[in-house]
């Protein structure tokens, strides 16, 4: 597993820093966002934060000023003076907000997926029930491999990667050129 470069937990009522808890497997939600560049920018920030706030509402984690406090913690813990290519995680349960930062690992070209017959608990939301997934990931070098969860012959999601599947798409020359250029660019950077 990755080494955390920053790890902090804060109480809801006063945002006082307390002993760090990663909150895995507790009742709560999280999001992991990629932080890139100097000054730092968070890719797809609005989408990530809206999904986190929606999940907080569904999970009935309704602490006073929680949205404002999460935004404040993100702002004070990401420096605009540092160059980033990192993953920033925000997790919350009914007791606290935890944040962590880790370096983004770059995938190797010879990459494999291990298929696991498992459907994550309440997969519509980024909840913290990841015990089974983490037991697989801890045994792997995630620069070389990942897990893909499947159920009833359908691939549902991966452990750490983002995959998109296209079904029944007709051959469109411009689209194919774009996809080839995108993949070529991705592998050159990694």
C-alpha positions as CSV (number, residue, x, y, z in Angstrom):
1,X,0.0,0.0,0.0
2,X,1.0,3.6,-0.5
3,X,2.9,5.7,2.0
4,X,0.9,8.6,3.4
5,X,2.8,11.9,3.2
6,X,0.1,13.7,5.1
7,X,-2.5,12.3,7.5
8,X,-4.7,14.2,9.8
9,X,-8.1,13.8,11.5
10,X,-10.3,16.6,12.9
11,X,-13.3,16.6,15.2
12,X,-16.5,17.9,13.7
13,X,-17.6,20.2,16.5
14,X,-14.5,22.5,16.5
15,X,-12.2,21.2,13.8
16,X,-9.6,20.4,16.4
17,X,-6.9,18.0,15.1
18,X,-7.0,14.7,16.8
19,X,-5.1,11.4,16.5
20,X,-5.3,10.2,12.9
21,X,-7.8,7.5,11.9
22,X,-8.1,6.5,8.2
23,X,-11.7,5.5,8.8
24,X,-11.6,2.4,6.5
25,X,-14.5,0.1,7.3
26,X,-16.4,2.6,9.5
27,X,-19.8,4.0,8.6
28,X,-19.0,6.9,6.4
29,X,-18.0,8.2,3.0
30,X,-14.9,9.4,1.2
31,X,-13.5,10.7,-2.1
32,X,-10.0,10.6,-3.5
33,X,-9.0,13.5,-5.8
34,X,-5.9,13.9,-7.9
35,X,-3.9,17.1,-7.1
36,X,-1.6,18.2,-9.9
37,X,0.9,21.0,-10.6
38,X,2.1,24.2,-9.0
39,X,0.0,26.0,-8.1
40,X,-2.0,23.0,-7.1
41,X,-5.2,22.2,-8.9
42,X,-7.6,19.4,-8.1
43,X,-8.8,17.6,-11.2
44,X,-12.6,17.3,-11.5
45,X,-12.9,19.0,-8.1
46,X,-16.5,20.0,-8.5
47,X,-17.6,16.5,-9.5
48,X,-15.7,14.9,-6.6
49,X,-16.9,17.3,-3.9
50,X,-20.6,17.2,-5.1
51,X,-20.5,13.4,-5.0
52,X,-19.0,13.5,-1.5
53,X,-21.7,16.0,-0.3
54,X,-24.4,13.9,-1.9
55,X,-23.0,10.8,-0.2
56,X,-22.8,12.6,3.2
57,X,-26.5,13.4,2.9
58,X,-27.5,9.8,1.9
59,X,-25.5,8.4,4.8
60,X,-27.1,11.0,7.2
61,X,-23.8,12.6,8.3
62,X,-25.3,16.0,9.0
63,X,-22.9,17.8,11.2
64,X,-23.0,21.6,11.5
65,X,-21.0,23.3,8.8
66,X,-19.6,20.0,7.5
67,X,-19.5,21.2,3.8
68,X,-17.7,24.5,4.8
69,X,-15.3,22.6,7.1
70,X,-14.3,20.1,4.4
71,X,-13.6,22.9,1.9
72,X,-11.6,24.7,4.6
73,X,-9.5,21.6,5.4
74,X,-8.8,21.0,1.8
75,X,-7.6,24.6,1.4
76,X,-5.4,24.7,4.4
77,X,-3.8,21.3,3.7
78,X,-2.9,21.8,0.0
79,X,-0.1,24.3,-0.6
80,X,0.1,26.4,-3.7
81,X,3.9,26.6,-3.3
82,X,4.5,22.8,-3.7
83,X,4.4,20.9,-7.0
84,X,1.9,18.0,-6.9
85,X,1.2,14.8,-8.6
86,X,-0.6,13.3,-5.6
87,X,-3.9,11.8,-4.5
88,X,-5.8,13.6,-1.7
89,X,-8.4,11.7,0.2
90,X,-11.2,13.2,2.3
91,X,-13.2,10.8,4.5
92,X,-15.9,11.6,7.0
93,X,-18.0,9.7,9.5
94,X,-20.2,10.9,12.4
95,X,-17.2,11.6,14.6
96,X,-14.6,13.2,12.4
97,X,-13.1,14.2,9.1
98,X,-9.9,12.6,8.0
99,X,-7.6,13.7,5.2
100,X,-4.6,12.1,3.7
101,X,-2.2,12.7,0.8
102,X,-0.1,10.2,-1.0
103,X,2.1,10.3,-4.1
104,X,0.3,9.1,-7.2
105,X,2.0,5.9,-8.4
106,X,2.6,5.5,-12.1
107,X,1.4,2.4,-13.8
108,X,3.9,0.1,-15.7
109,X,3.2,-0.8,-19.3
110,X,2.8,-4.5,-18.6
111,X,-0.3,-4.2,-16.5
112,X,-2.7,-6.9,-15.3
113,X,-6.1,-7.2,-13.7
114,X,-7.1,-9.9,-11.2
115,X,-10.8,-10.6,-11.5
116,X,-12.7,-10.8,-8.1
117,X,-16.2,-12.1,-7.9
118,X,-17.5,-9.4,-5.5
119,X,-19.9,-6.4,-5.5
120,X,-19.0,-3.6,-3.2
121,X,-21.5,-2.7,-0.4
122,X,-23.7,0.2,-1.6
123,X,-21.6,0.8,-4.8
124,X,-23.6,3.9,-5.8
125,X,-21.7,5.8,-3.1
126,X,-18.0,6.0,-2.1
127,X,-18.6,4.5,1.3
128,X,-15.8,3.3,3.6
129,X,-16.7,-0.4,3.5
130,X,-13.6,-1.5,1.7
131,X,-12.2,-4.2,4.0
132,X,-12.3,-7.0,1.4
133,X,-11.0,-4.8,-1.4
134,X,-8.1,-3.6,0.7
135,X,-7.1,-7.2,1.6
136,X,-6.5,-7.8,-2.1
137,X,-4.8,-4.5,-2.8
138,X,-2.4,-4.8,0.2
139,X,-0.9,-7.9,-1.5
140,X,-0.3,-6.2,-4.8
141,X,2.0,-3.8,-6.5
142,X,-0.6,-1.4,-7.9
143,X,1.8,-0.1,-10.4
144,X,1.7,-3.5,-12.1
145,X,-1.7,-4.8,-11.3
146,X,-5.2,-4.1,-9.9
147,X,-8.4,-5.9,-9.1
148,X,-11.5,-5.8,-11.2
149,X,-14.8,-6.6,-9.3
150,X,-17.4,-8.5,-11.2
151,X,-20.8,-10.0,-10.5
152,X,-23.1,-12.0,-12.8
153,X,-20.5,-11.8,-15.7
154,X,-20.4,-8.0,-15.5
155,X,-17.3,-6.0,-14.6
156,X,-18.4,-3.4,-12.1
157,X,-15.3,-1.4,-11.1
158,X,-11.7,-1.7,-10.3
159,X,-9.8,-1.2,-7.0
160,X,-7.7,1.9,-8.0
161,X,-8.0,2.5,-11.7
162,X,-10.6,4.3,-13.8
163,X,-11.8,2.3,-16.8
164,X,-14.3,3.2,-19.4
165,X,-16.0,0.5,-21.5
166,X,-17.6,1.3,-24.9
167,X,-20.4,-1.1,-26.0
168,X,-21.6,-1.4,-29.6
169,X,-19.8,1.7,-30.9
170,X,-19.6,2.1,-34.6
171,X,-16.2,2.7,-36.2
172,X,-15.8,6.5,-36.4
173,X,-12.3,7.4,-37.9
174,X,-11.9,10.7,-35.9
175,X,-12.9,9.0,-32.7
176,X,-10.4,6.2,-33.3
177,X,-7.6,8.7,-34.0
178,X,-8.4,10.6,-30.8
179,X,-8.4,7.4,-28.7
180,X,-5.1,6.2,-30.2
181,X,-3.5,9.7,-29.6
182,X,-4.9,9.7,-26.0
183,X,-3.5,6.2,-25.3
184,X,-0.2,7.0,-26.8
185,X,0.1,10.2,-24.7
186,X,-0.9,8.3,-21.6
187,X,1.8,5.6,-22.0
188,X,4.5,8.1,-22.9
189,X,3.9,10.1,-19.7
190,X,3.9,6.9,-17.6
